[in-house]
């Protein structure tokens, strides 16, 4: 496994390194500690550029030493560029399986604002991305096992995310909880009246029943896949409503340390326009969120 760790001078970067050090990883995992220095920010202050380069070298060296001291194999990468673009580009070139990037944003209002490096990397990367957060004051970082909340919609992307979780080692006594949401597929009362002739009652009943079966099957399949993992599985009832808000609420009320979701493979401008459950959760969650992408994400069926 190849894990890219972009760092800078911030507490968020320290959280990334601390999280990487605290977790077990598959045998042979290779880390790359990366810093992208945006030299164009120093156009008006060229005398500060050399100091900035020295500071970045110090930060990368320190992070590399910390990882190596715990027995990990680590390389370093320093480059000039725009972090939002350079991080996903290097990840693709290097063949990263996962990018762990820190989030500076700690409040609901600031997380709502677009434009952060973490969100840009999440949108552009071709591999899995974890936005690392230290958690909220009400849920301190655990000293033992982790609480991992897994969202599923029964798609191949969700199943791929669960398979990735099953493959990895986790701290002892870690617990997984599966969330499957039955979405509201019935139009509002006003829409039902307006479009009644287009939606016969028996058809609406069938749509609702199909959605219930989808959510139930997604949950059952997730439990089946997790049965081969050493993770203890905490069962949960089927939820009803908007997946974005329900997953966020469940993660916070349960005190999750990590939320794991599959990506539906959208790329670039499509993802910017359409958004996704995974991006909404990743941006607004109180805890760390990993969006798992496979090598087939975004490819047409004929190329998978």
Residue pairs with C-beta under 8 A, 6 or more apart in sequence:
1 25
1 26
1 28
1 29
1 30
1 97
1 98
2 29
2 30
2 31
2 32
2 94
2 95
2 96
2 97
2 98
3 20
3 25
3 29
3 30
3 31
3 32
3 96
3 97
3 98
3 99
3 100
4 31
4 32
4 34
4 87
4 90
4 91
4 94
4 96
4 98
4 99
4 100
5 16
5 17
5 20
5 31
5 32
5 33
5 34
5 63
5 99
5 100
6 13
6 16
6 34
6 35
6 36
6 83
6 87
6 99
6 101
6 102
6 117
6 121
7 13
7 16
7 17
7 33
7 34
7 35
7 59
7 60
7 63
7 102
8 35
8 56
8 59
8 83
9 55
9 56
9 59
10 102
10 104
11 102
11 104
11 134
12 102
12 103
12 104
12 132
13 59
13 63
13 102
14 102
15 102
15 132
15 133
15 134
16 100
16 101
16 102
16 132
17 33
17 63
17 66
17 67
19 100
19 132
19 288
20 31
20 67
20 72
20 100
21 66
21 67
21 70
21 72
22 171
23 170
23 171
24 169
24 170
24 171
25 72
25 168
25 169
26 167
26 168
26 169
28 73
29 72
29 73
30 73
30 74
30 75
31 67
31 72
31 73
31 74
31 75
32 74
32 75
32 76
32 77
32 94
32 96
33 60
33 63
33 64
33 67
33 74
33 75
33 76
33 77
34 60
34 76
34 77
34 78
34 79
34 87
34 90
35 56
35 59
35 60
35 77
35 78
35 79
36 79
36 80
36 81
36 82
36 83
36 86
36 87
36 90
37 52
37 53
37 56
37 78
37 79
37 80
37 81
38 80
38 81
38 82
38 83
39 49
39 80
40 82
42 48
42 49
42 52
56 78
57 78
60 76
60 78
61 76
64 74
64 75
64 76
67 74
68 74
77 90
77 94
79 86
79 90
83 117
84 117
84 120
84 121
84 124
85 120
85 124
87 99
87 101
87 117
87 121
87 125
88 99
88 120
88 121
88 124
88 125
88 126
90 96
91 99
91 125
91 126
91 127
92 125
92 126
92 127
96 127
97 127
97 128
98 127
98 128
98 129
98 130
98 290
99 121
99 125
99 127
99 128
99 129
99 130
100 130
100 132
101 117
101 118
101 121
101 122
101 129
101 130
101 131
101 132
102 118
102 131
102 132
102 133
103 111
103 116
103 118
103 131
103 132
103 133
104 116
104 118
105 111
105 113
105 116
105 118
106 133
108 284
111 283
111 284
112 283
112 284
118 131
119 279
119 282
119 283
121 129
122 129
122 131
122 279
122 282
122 291
123 268
123 271
123 272
123 279
124 268
125 293
126 293
126 297
126 298
127 293
128 164
128 290
128 291
128 292
128 293
129 282
129 290
129 291
129 293
130 258
130 288
130 289
130 290
130 291
131 282
131 283
131 285
131 288
131 289
131 290
132 288
133 285
133 286
133 287
133 288
133 289
134 141
135 141
135 257
135 286
135 287
135 288
136 252
136 286
136 287
138 255
139 252
139 255
139 256
139 257
139 286
139 287
141 257
142 171
142 257
144 171
144 172
144 173
145 170
145 171
145 172
145 173
145 174
145 175
146 170
146 171
146 174
146 175
146 257
146 258
147 174
147 175
147 177
147 254
147 255
147 256
147 257
147 258
148 165
148 170
148 174
148 175
148 176
148 177
148 231
148 256
148 257
148 258
148 259
148 260
149 176
149 177
149 179
149 247
149 250
149 251
149 254
149 256
149 258
149 259
149 260
150 161
150 162
150 165
150 176
150 177
150 178
150 179
150 222
150 226
150 259
150 260
150 261
151 158
151 179
151 180
151 181
151 243
151 247
151 259
151 260
151 261
151 277
151 281
152 158
152 159
152 161
152 162
152 178
152 179
152 180
152 218
152 219
152 221
152 222
152 262
153 180
153 181
153 214
153 215
153 218
153 243
153 262
153 277
154 180
154 214
154 215
154 217
154 218
154 221
155 262
155 264
157 262
157 263
157 264
157 265
157 292
157 294
157 297
158 218
158 222
158 261
158 262
159 221
159 222
159 225
159 262
160 262
160 292
160 294
161 260
161 261
161 262
161 292
162 222
162 225
162 226
162 260
162 262
163 225
164 260
164 292
165 176
165 226
165 229
165 231
165 260
165 292
166 225
166 226
166 228
166 229
166 231
170 230
170 231
173 232
174 231
174 232
175 231
175 232
175 233
175 234
176 226
176 229
176 231
176 232
176 233
176 234
177 233
177 234
177 235
177 236
177 250
177 254
177 256
178 219
178 222
178 223
178 226
178 233
178 235
178 236
179 236
179 239
179 246
179 247
179 250
180 215
180 216
180 218
180 219
180 222
180 238
180 239
181 215
181 238
181 239
181 240
181 241
181 242
181 243
181 246
181 247
182 211
182 212
182 214
182 215
182 238
182 239
182 240
183 211
183 215
183 240
183 241
183 242
183 243
184 240
184 241
184 242
185 207
185 208
185 211
186 192
186 204
186 207
186 208
187 195
187 199
192 199
192 204
215 238
216 238
219 238
223 233
223 235
226 233
227 233
236 250
239 246
239 250
243 277
244 277
244 280
244 281
247 259
247 261
247 277
247 281
248 280
248 281
248 284
248 285
250 256
251 259
251 281
251 285
251 286
251 287
252 285
252 286
252 287
256 287
257 287
257 288
258 287
258 288
258 289
258 290
259 281
259 282
259 285
259 287
259 288
259 289
259 290
260 289
260 290
260 292
261 277
261 278
261 281
261 282
261 289
261 290
261 291
261 292
262 278
262 291
262 292
262 293
263 276
263 278
263 291
263 292
263 293
263 297
264 276
264 278
264 297
265 293
265 296
265 297
265 298
265 299
266 274
266 276
266 298
267 298
271 279
278 289
278 291
279 291
281 289
282 289
282 291
296 303
296 304
